[in-house]
Amino acid sequence: MNKQLPRTLALLLMLVIAAPLLSGCWDQVEIEDRALVLGLSIDKISAEEAQMEDRVTHIHDGGLPAEMISVTAQIAVPGRVPLGPGTGGGSAGDSKTSPVWVVTVQGISLDDAMNNLQQQIADPRYLVHLRIVIISEDIARGSLAELNDYLRRNPEIRRRTWLLVSEGRASAFMDVNPPLQRVPTLYILSMMEKSVSSGKFPRDYIGTFWSADSKWGQSAYLPYVALRNRDNILIKGLAYFSGGKMVSKTAPIEIGGFMAMMGMDPGGYSTMLHTGNLGIVMTQINERFTRTRSEIRDGKPHLSYHIFLEGDLDEHYSSDIPIDSPLKLREIERDFEQQIQTVLTRLVKQTQKDHSDIFGMGEMIRSHHPAYWKEHVHDKNDWESMYSSVGADIKLTLHIRRVGLKHK
């Protein structure tokens, strides 16, 4: 008898017994059985609306906060989310044709509202595909500590999710009907991603926001968006923060100025300016580069920015004088430098007035002057108070490379 046969049989028996324990699919959940949340909007609600809350996590209001929020979720409908470019679709509220199901719930906190949401849907909710969170300006101007606490603790939340601040009610963005995309959340996501690639907005994911908010020498900012004609979404500026709360917002053109000071490439903004004898011109900025220097001057931090821009001359009108010489191009460049330098100086002064260092000047002082930093800054509030007295010099240099066709 072969001596190896009992050993082989014993090994096969062990494999048969262990096979059920080694299965990798014992806890699988089919995608059709998951409620995939694509987008969330968060608003404050009135006392009357608060009475409609379904008390899933608590019995009575004793000892609980009086303010409540409304959370609107876009949930993907299995089989209806397009895998490629769509041709438009019905409203997000049209349950027969829409690829998403829009559900609104109330709650004391975001976690409370999400539990109320789970109570209204059959399948378990999943946030692994959450890409857009929109909060109203009322929410942003209050403390975001509770909101950030839930999002940062949840392992399903991606750090590349976009967090936006809305003008007006955030829930309106969950019911937009863009012709270019059947899924409203994916349209907003595509708009933000393409704004980054075209130089219209910084790469400011929720993880970037959390990182800036945790640094002592920098204040956080978020995209500030507005709804136009129900289908159009406008990036209206930067919503910037101090002390964990939104304090103000910029104009749209100031986004380009902020990115220029930070040296963020590529360029993407066009600027209209009056050039005196040459009339009105439109310039398109294509490239940005910034050199920054810091020093302690008279016992106070002082920073110098030299911004280098390259762009094209896009348009010239309201004047019969042709732009046909290098001297006239230099005149345009000089007027641009003076006017945009005024815009950037005003932006810095406004953020200093609001104690919001979105430029990260404090981080430069911390890294280049550690002794001064250790002596004067002991927490984030110290630097936000000191930021108002920081000196800043800004110099611009524009080089126009292309002017299009011209006559001799």
C-alpha positions in Angstrom: 0.0 0.0 0.0 1.3 3.5 -0.9 2.4 5.3 2.3 1.6 8.7 0.8 -2.1 7.9 0.3 -3.3 8.4 4.0 -1.3 11.7 4.1 -3.0 12.9 0.9 -6.4 11.9 2.1 -5.8 13.8 5.4 -4.7 16.9 3.4 -7.8 16.8 1.2 -10.1 16.4 4.2 -8.5 19.4 5.9 -9.0 21.5 2.7 -12.7 20.4 2.5 -13.3 21.4 6.1 -11.4 24.8 5.7 -13.0 25.8 2.4 -16.2 27.3 3.9 -14.2 29.3 6.4 -11.9 30.7 3.7 -14.8 32.1 1.5 -14.4 35.8 0.7 -18.0 36.5 -0.1 -19.7 35.6 3.1 -20.7 39.2 3.8 -21.3 40.4 0.3 -24.1 42.9 -0.4 -25.1 43.2 -4.0 -25.0 46.7 -5.5 -28.7 46.6 -6.2 -29.3 46.1 -2.5 -27.4 49.3 -1.5 -28.7 52.8 -1.2 -25.8 54.7 -2.7 -25.8 58.3 -1.7 -24.2 60.5 -4.4 -24.8 64.0 -2.9 -26.0 65.7 0.3 -27.3 69.2 1.0 -27.7 70.7 4.5 -29.9 73.6 5.5 -31.1 75.1 8.7 -34.9 74.8 9.3 -37.5 76.8 11.1 -39.2 75.8 14.3 -42.3 74.8 12.3 -40.3 72.5 10.1 -38.6 71.0 13.1 -41.9 69.7 14.4 -41.9 67.3 11.4 -38.9 65.4 12.6 -39.2 61.7 13.0 -37.6 61.0 16.4 -35.7 57.9 15.5 -32.7 58.3 17.8 -34.3 60.1 20.8 -37.6 60.1 22.8 -38.0 63.7 23.9 -36.4 67.1 23.5 -35.2 67.5 27.0 -31.5 68.5 27.1 -31.1 68.3 23.3 -30.2 71.3 21.1 -33.1 73.5 19.9 -31.7 74.1 16.4 -32.3 71.5 13.7 -31.1 70.9 10.2 -32.7 69.6 7.0 -30.7 67.1 5.0 -31.5 66.3 1.3 -29.9 63.2 -0.2 -29.5 62.1 -3.8 -29.7 58.3 -3.9 -28.8 56.4 -7.1 -31.6 54.4 -8.6 -30.2 51.0 -9.7 -30.2 50.6 -13.5 -30.9 54.2 -14.3 -27.5 55.9 -13.7 -25.9 56.3 -17.1 -22.5 54.8 -17.7 -21.6 57.3 -20.4 -22.7 60.7 -21.7 -26.4 61.3 -21.4 -28.9 63.3 -23.4 -30.5 64.9 -20.4 -33.5 63.6 -18.4 -36.4 64.5 -16.3 -36.3 66.4 -13.1 -34.6 64.8 -10.1 -38.1 64.8 -8.6 -39.6 62.8 -11.4 -39.5 59.2 -10.0 -40.4 57.6 -13.3 -37.4 58.9 -15.4 -34.8 60.3 -12.9 -31.7 58.3 -12.3 -31.7 59.5 -8.7 -34.2 59.5 -5.8 -34.2 62.7 -3.8 -35.2 62.2 -0.1 -35.4 65.0 2.5 -35.2 64.4 6.3 -34.7 66.5 9.4 -32.5 65.9 12.4 -30.7 67.5 15.3 -27.3 66.6 13.9 -26.0 65.2 10.6 -25.8 61.7 12.1 -29.3 62.0 13.6 -30.6 63.0 10.1 -28.8 60.1 8.4 -30.4 57.7 10.9 -33.8 59.2 10.0 -32.9 58.7 6.4 -32.2 55.1 6.9 -35.5 54.7 8.6 -37.2 55.8 5.4 -35.4 53.6 2.9 -35.3 49.8 2.6 -31.7 49.2 1.6 -28.7 50.1 3.8 -27.3 53.5 3.0 -23.7 53.8 1.8 -21.6 56.9 1.6 -18.6 55.5 -0.4 -19.8 57.2 -3.5 -20.6 60.5 -1.9 -18.9 63.2 -4.0 -20.7 66.4 -3.2 -21.8 68.0 0.1 -23.4 71.4 -0.2 -24.1 73.5 2.9 -26.1 76.7 3.0 -24.4 80.0 4.0 -26.4 80.0 7.2 -24.8 76.6 8.2 -21.3 77.8 7.1 -21.6 81.0 9.3 -22.2 78.8 12.3 -19.8 76.3 13.8 -18.9 73.4 11.5 -17.4 71.4 14.3 -20.4 69.0 14.5 -20.6 68.5 10.8 -16.8 67.9 10.4 -16.9 65.5 13.4 -19.3 63.2 11.7 -17.7 63.4 8.3 -14.1 62.8 9.6 -15.1 59.9 11.8 -17.0 58.1 9.0 -14.6 55.8 7.1 -16.8 55.8 4.0 -16.2 59.5 3.3 -13.5 60.2 0.7 -11.0 63.0 1.2 -11.6 63.9 -2.4 -15.3 64.8 -1.8 -16.2 68.4 -2.6 -17.7 70.6 0.2 -19.4 73.7 -1.2 -21.2 76.7 0.4 -24.4 77.8 -1.4 -26.1 81.1 -1.8 -29.6 80.5 -0.5 -31.0 77.0 0.3 -28.6 74.2 -0.5 -31.4 71.7 -1.1 -32.2 73.5 -4.4 -28.9 72.1 -5.9 -30.2 68.5 -5.3 -33.0 69.1 -7.8 -31.3 70.8 -10.7 -31.9 69.6 -14.2 -28.7 70.2 -16.3 -29.1 69.2 -20.0 -25.5 68.0 -20.2 -25.8 65.4 -17.4 -28.7 63.3 -16.2 -27.3 63.0 -12.6 -27.2 66.5 -10.9 -24.5 65.5 -8.5 -22.2 64.2 -11.2 -22.8 67.4 -13.1 -21.7 69.5 -10.1 -18.7 67.2 -9.6 -17.7 67.5 -13.3 -18.1 71.3 -13.1 -15.7 71.6 -10.1 -13.1 69.1 -11.5 -13.1 70.9 -14.9 -12.8 74.3 -13.1 -9.6 73.0 -11.5 -8.1 71.7 -14.7 -8.9 74.9 -16.5 -7.4 77.2 -13.8 -10.8 78.6 -12.6 -10.6 77.2 -9.1 -8.1 75.7 -6.7 -8.1 72.0 -5.9 -10.0 72.4 -2.7 -11.4 69.0 -1.7 -12.9 68.4 1.8 -9.6 66.9 2.9 -7.7 70.1 1.8 -10.3 72.1 3.8 -9.7 70.0 6.9 -5.9 70.3 6.5 -6.0 74.1 6.2 -8.5 74.3 9.1 -6.2 72.3 11.4 -3.1 74.4 10.6 -2.3 77.3 13.0 -0.8 79.4 10.2 -3.5 79.2 7.6 -7.3 79.7 7.4 -9.6 77.5 5.3 -11.8 78.4 2.3 -14.5 76.6 0.3 -16.2 77.2 -3.1 -19.1 79.6 -2.9 -21.8 78.7 -5.5 -25.1 80.1 -6.6 -28.0 78.7 -8.7 -29.0 80.6 -11.8 -32.3 79.7 -13.7 -32.5 76.4 -11.9 -30.1 74.6 -14.3 -27.0 76.9 -14.2 -24.5 76.8 -11.4 -22.2 79.8 -10.9 -18.9 79.6 -8.9 -19.5 83.0 -7.3 -16.3 83.2 -5.2 -14.3 81.8 -2.2 -16.1 81.5 1.1 -13.3 82.0 3.7 -13.3 81.1 7.4 -12.0 82.3 10.7 -12.4 80.7 14.0 -14.1 77.7 12.3 -16.9 79.9 10.9 -17.4 81.5 7.5 -16.8 85.2 7.8 -17.1 86.5 4.2 -16.7 85.7 0.5 -14.8 87.0 -2.5 -15.9 88.2 -5.9 -15.5 85.7 -8.8 -12.6 87.6 -10.3 -10.8 87.6 -7.0 -10.5 83.8 -7.3 -8.0 84.4 -10.1 -6.1 86.9 -7.9 -5.9 84.5 -5.0 -4.6 81.7 -7.3 -2.0 84.1 -8.8 -0.7 85.0 -5.3 -0.5 81.3 -4.5 1.2 80.6 -7.8 -1.4 78.0 -8.9 -1.2 76.9 -12.5 -2.6 76.8 -15.1 -4.1 80.3 -15.6 -7.7 80.5 -16.6 -9.2 83.9 -15.9 -9.8 86.7 -18.4 -9.6 90.3 -17.2 -11.2 93.4 -18.7 -9.4 96.7 -18.1 -9.4 100.3 -19.4 -6.0 101.3 -20.7 -6.5 105.0 -21.3 -5.7 106.0 -24.9 -5.9 102.5 -26.1 -9.5 101.9 -24.9 -10.7 98.7 -23.4 -8.9 95.4 -23.7 -9.5 91.8 -22.5 -6.5 89.7 -21.5 -6.4 85.9 -20.9 -4.0 84.6 -18.3 -2.4 81.3 -19.2 0.4 80.8 -16.8 1.2 81.9 -13.2 4.4 81.8 -11.2 5.0 83.5 -7.8 8.1 84.1 -5.8 7.5 84.8 -2.1 9.9 86.1 0.5 9.3 86.6 4.3 11.1 88.6 6.9 10.6 90.0 10.4 10.6 93.8 10.0 10.3 96.1 13.1 9.2 93.1 15.2 6.4 92.2 12.8 6.1 89.6 10.0 6.4 91.0 6.5 5.9 89.2 3.2 6.8 90.1 -0.4 5.0 88.6 -3.4 6.4 88.9 -7.0 3.8 87.4 -9.4 4.7 86.6 -12.9 1.9 86.2 -15.4 1.9 85.2 -19.1 -1.2 85.7 -21.2 -2.8 86.6 -24.5 -4.5 89.7 -25.8 -8.0 88.5 -26.5 -10.0 91.6 -27.4 -9.6 95.3 -28.1 -12.4 97.8 -28.6 -13.8 101.3 -27.9 -10.8 102.9 -29.5 -9.6 103.5 -33.1 -5.9 103.4 -32.1 -4.5 100.1 -33.3 -2.2 98.0 -31.0 0.6 97.7 -33.5 3.9 98.1 -31.6 5.7 96.7 -28.6 5.4 100.0 -26.8 1.6 99.8 -26.9 1.7 96.2 -25.6 3.9 97.4 -22.8 1.4 100.1 -22.0 -1.3 97.4 -21.7 0.9 95.3 -19.5 1.7 98.3 -17.2 -1.9 99.2 -16.8 -2.8 95.6 -16.0 -0.1 95.3 -13.4 -1.2 98.5 -11.6 -4.9 97.7 -11.6 -4.6 94.0 -10.6 -2.1 95.0 -7.9 -4.8 97.2 -6.5 -7.3 94.4 -6.5 -4.9 92.0 -4.8 -3.9 94.5 -2.1 -7.6 95.1 -1.4 -8.2 91.4 -1.1 -5.4 91.0 1.4 -6.6 93.9 3.5 -10.1 92.5 3.5 -9.0 89.1 4.7 -6.8 90.8 7.3 -9.9 92.7 8.5 -11.7 89.4 8.8 -8.7 87.6 10.4 -8.7 84.9 7.8 -5.3 84.0 6.4 -6.3 82.0 3.3 -2.9 82.7 1.8 -1.0 80.7 4.4 1.3 83.6 5.4 1.5 82.1 8.9 2.8 78.8 7.6 5.6 80.7 5.8 6.5 82.5 9.0 6.4 79.2 11.0 8.7 77.5 8.5 11.2 80.3 7.9 11.2 82.1 11.3 10.6 79.3 13.9 12.0 81.3 16.8 9.6 84.2 16.2 6.7 81.8 15.7 7.3 79.9 19.0 7.6 83.1 20.9 4.4 84.8 19.7 2.0 82.0 18.4 0.6 79.4 20.8 -2.6 78.4 19.0 -4.5 79.2 15.8 -6.4 82.2 17.4 -3.1 83.9 18.2 -2.1 83.9 14.5 -5.5 84.9 13.2 -5.3 87.9 15.5 -1.8 88.8 14.4 -2.6 88.4 10.8 -4.3 91.8 10.6 -1.0 93.5 11.3 1.2 91.5 8.8 2.8 93.6 6.1 2.5 92.5 2.5 4.1 93.9 -0.7 2.7 92.7 -4.0 4.4 93.2 -7.4 3.1 92.0 -10.7 4.8 91.4 -14.0 2.7 90.5 -17.1 4.1 89.4 -20.4 1.6 89.3 -23.3 2.8 86.5 -25.7 0.1 86.4 -28.3 -2.0 89.2 -29.9 -3.7 87.3 -32.8 -3.7 88.6 -36.4 -2.6 92.1 -36.9 -2.1 94.5 -39.8 0.9 96.5 -40.8 
